[in-house]
Amino acid sequence: MKTHLPRNIILLSFSILAPNSSRAFSTRVVFQRCNFSLPFCNPSRKHHAQEQLRHIHLNPSSKTRTTALGMQRSENSITGPVYSVESDSKEDYPIVQLYTKEGCTLCDKVSDVLKSVREEYPHSLEAIDITDLDKTEFYDKYKWDIPVLHINGKYWTKHKLDVKEAVDALTRATNGEFEEQRGEPNAAAMEKRMAERKNNQL
């Protein structure tokens, strides 16, 4: 279905091929042609353009919704347990939270690494879909950095994982020695700092 966009709106469609993978996923981004924070843009058109953005339907037949930034978010939630420890033992095994979304191939690679060590280093794995309506906080923080991993609710790592890293963290978590790691991504905070820096330069 052809979409008619206002003149001050740009739609980009592109596919991203994950590293070392033949699988690709597509995304579309809508943004305004004019940066209204710049002095040569007409502020009186800002509200009108924002209203136009709210009424654009990129693909009415698709089960997606568009955020304020034009990023498509799926309504097919993948939140839920991936696997759990099957044991009669009362020992508290680590619970790994994988922050992800539909179509994330890098998330699949991280999940495969964890699955490969689950027998020797028992743990449960839970998927948390950052595009869920009730996961806005995590979407704002992690939208550019998935996969993001937590252990027992504490930030662990992002982007990738190898077997050695998995074994080390799971061992520490099993022994009650895992501590929250540094470097947790926060896209919302980064975007706020960038906007403040740009405004200071005007």
C-alpha positions as CSV (number, residue, x, y, z in Angstrom):
1,M,0.0,0.0,0.0
2,K,1.5,3.4,-1.0
3,T,1.8,5.9,1.8
4,H,1.4,9.6,1.0
5,L,3.7,11.6,3.2
6,P,3.7,15.3,3.9
7,R,6.4,17.3,2.2
8,N,8.3,17.9,5.5
9,I,8.3,14.2,6.4
10,I,10.9,11.7,5.2
11,L,10.5,7.9,5.3
12,L,13.5,5.7,5.2
13,S,13.2,1.9,4.6
14,F,16.2,-0.3,4.9
15,S,17.3,-3.8,5.8
16,I,20.0,-4.6,8.3
17,L,22.2,-7.7,8.0
18,A,23.4,-9.0,11.3
19,P,27.2,-9.7,11.5
20,N,28.2,-13.2,10.7
21,S,24.6,-14.1,9.8
22,S,22.6,-14.5,6.6
23,R,19.4,-13.3,8.4
24,A,18.3,-9.7,7.9
25,F,15.5,-7.6,9.3
26,S,13.8,-4.6,8.0
27,T,12.9,-1.4,9.6
28,R,11.4,2.0,8.7
29,V,12.1,5.3,10.2
30,V,10.0,8.5,9.9
31,F,11.4,11.8,10.8
32,Q,10.8,15.5,10.1
33,R,12.9,17.1,7.4
34,C,13.3,20.3,9.5
35,N,15.2,20.4,12.8
36,F,13.1,22.8,14.8
37,S,15.9,23.5,17.3
38,L,17.8,25.4,14.6
39,P,17.1,29.1,14.1
40,F,16.4,28.8,10.3
41,C,13.5,26.5,10.9
42,N,10.0,27.9,11.2
43,P,8.7,27.1,14.8
44,S,5.1,27.8,13.7
45,R,5.2,24.6,11.6
46,K,6.4,22.4,14.4
47,H,3.0,21.5,15.9
48,H,1.5,20.9,12.5
49,A,4.2,18.5,11.5
50,Q,3.9,16.6,14.8
51,E,0.2,16.2,14.2
52,Q,0.9,14.9,10.7
53,L,3.3,12.4,12.2
54,R,0.7,11.0,14.5
55,H,-1.7,10.3,11.6
56,I,0.7,8.5,9.3
57,H,0.0,4.8,8.9
58,L,2.9,3.1,7.4
59,N,1.3,-0.3,6.9
60,P,-2.2,-0.7,8.3
61,S,-2.2,-4.5,7.7
62,S,0.9,-5.0,9.8
63,K,0.7,-5.7,13.6
64,T,3.0,-2.8,14.4
65,R,2.7,0.6,16.0
66,T,4.9,3.7,15.4
67,T,6.5,5.5,18.3
68,A,7.0,9.3,18.5
69,L,10.3,8.8,16.7
70,G,8.8,6.8,14.0
71,M,10.3,3.5,15.1
72,Q,8.0,0.6,14.5
73,R,7.2,-1.5,17.6
74,S,5.7,-5.0,17.2
75,E,2.5,-6.0,19.0
76,N,3.6,-9.7,18.8
77,S,5.2,-9.7,22.3
78,I,7.9,-12.3,22.9
79,T,8.0,-11.7,26.7
80,G,8.1,-14.9,28.7
81,P,10.2,-17.8,29.9
82,V,12.6,-19.2,27.3
83,Y,13.6,-22.1,29.6
84,S,13.7,-22.9,33.3
85,V,15.8,-25.1,35.6
86,E,14.3,-28.5,35.9
87,S,15.4,-29.7,39.3
88,D,13.9,-30.9,42.6
89,S,16.7,-29.1,44.4
90,K,15.8,-26.1,46.6
91,E,19.0,-24.3,45.5
92,D,18.4,-20.8,44.1
93,Y,19.7,-20.9,40.5
94,P,20.4,-17.7,38.6
95,I,17.7,-16.1,36.5
96,V,19.0,-14.4,33.4
97,Q,16.8,-11.7,31.9
98,L,17.3,-11.1,28.1
99,Y,16.0,-7.7,26.9
100,T,15.1,-8.2,23.3
101,K,12.4,-7.7,20.6
102,E,11.0,-9.6,17.7
103,G,13.5,-10.2,14.9
104,C,16.6,-9.5,16.9
105,T,19.2,-12.0,15.5
106,L,22.0,-10.9,17.9
107,C,19.6,-11.8,20.7
108,D,19.2,-15.2,19.2
109,K,23.0,-15.6,19.3
110,V,23.2,-14.7,22.9
111,S,20.4,-17.0,23.7
112,D,22.2,-19.9,21.9
113,V,25.4,-19.3,24.0
114,L,23.4,-19.5,27.2
115,K,21.6,-22.6,26.1
116,S,24.9,-24.3,25.4
117,V,26.0,-24.0,29.0
118,R,22.6,-24.5,30.8
119,E,23.2,-28.2,31.6
120,E,26.6,-27.6,33.3
121,Y,25.7,-24.2,34.8
122,P,22.0,-24.4,35.6
123,H,20.0,-21.2,35.2
124,S,16.7,-19.9,33.9
125,L,16.3,-17.6,31.0
126,E,13.5,-15.0,30.6
127,A,12.9,-12.9,27.5
128,I,11.6,-9.3,28.1
129,D,10.3,-7.6,25.0
130,I,11.2,-3.9,25.2
131,T,8.5,-3.0,22.7
132,D,5.7,-4.1,25.1
133,L,3.4,-1.3,26.1
134,D,4.3,-1.8,29.8
135,K,8.1,-1.9,29.1
136,T,8.5,1.8,28.0
137,E,11.2,2.3,30.6
138,F,13.4,-0.4,29.1
139,Y,12.6,0.6,25.6
140,D,13.8,4.1,26.3
141,K,17.0,2.8,27.8
142,Y,17.9,-0.2,25.6
143,K,16.3,0.6,22.2
144,W,19.7,1.0,20.4
145,D,21.6,-1.7,22.4
146,I,19.8,-5.0,22.5
147,P,20.5,-7.6,23.4
148,V,20.9,-6.5,27.0
149,L,21.4,-9.1,29.8
150,H,20.7,-8.9,33.5
151,I,21.3,-11.6,36.1
152,N,18.8,-11.7,39.0
153,G,17.7,-8.2,38.0
154,K,21.2,-6.7,38.0
155,Y,22.8,-5.3,34.8
156,W,25.3,-7.8,33.3
157,T,26.3,-7.1,29.6
158,K,25.0,-6.0,26.2
159,H,25.4,-6.7,22.4
160,K,27.2,-10.1,22.6
161,L,28.3,-12.9,24.8
162,D,30.8,-15.8,24.6
163,V,30.9,-19.0,26.5
164,K,33.7,-17.9,28.8
165,E,31.8,-14.8,29.8
166,A,28.7,-16.8,30.4
167,V,30.4,-19.4,32.5
168,D,32.2,-16.8,34.6
169,A,29.1,-14.7,35.4
170,L,26.8,-17.7,36.0
171,T,29.4,-19.2,38.4
172,R,29.6,-16.0,40.4
173,A,25.8,-15.7,40.4
174,T,25.4,-19.2,41.7
175,N,27.8,-18.5,44.5
176,G,26.0,-15.3,45.4
177,E,29.0,-13.2,44.2
178,F,27.6,-11.5,41.1
179,E,27.6,-7.7,41.3
180,E,26.0,-5.3,38.9
181,Q,28.3,-4.4,36.1
182,R,29.3,-0.9,34.8
183,G,28.3,0.5,31.4
184,E,24.5,-0.1,31.4
185,P,23.2,1.6,28.3
186,N,20.7,4.5,28.6
187,A,19.6,5.8,25.2
188,A,17.1,8.3,26.7
189,A,19.8,9.9,28.9
190,M,22.3,10.0,26.0
191,E,19.7,11.7,23.7
192,K,18.9,14.2,26.4
193,R,22.6,15.1,26.8
194,M,23.0,15.5,23.0
195,A,20.0,17.8,22.8
196,E,21.3,19.9,25.7
197,R,24.8,20.1,24.0
198,K,23.2,21.1,20.7
199,N,21.1,23.8,22.4
200,N,24.2,25.2,24.2
201,Q,26.0,25.5,20.9
202,L,23.2,27.7,19.3
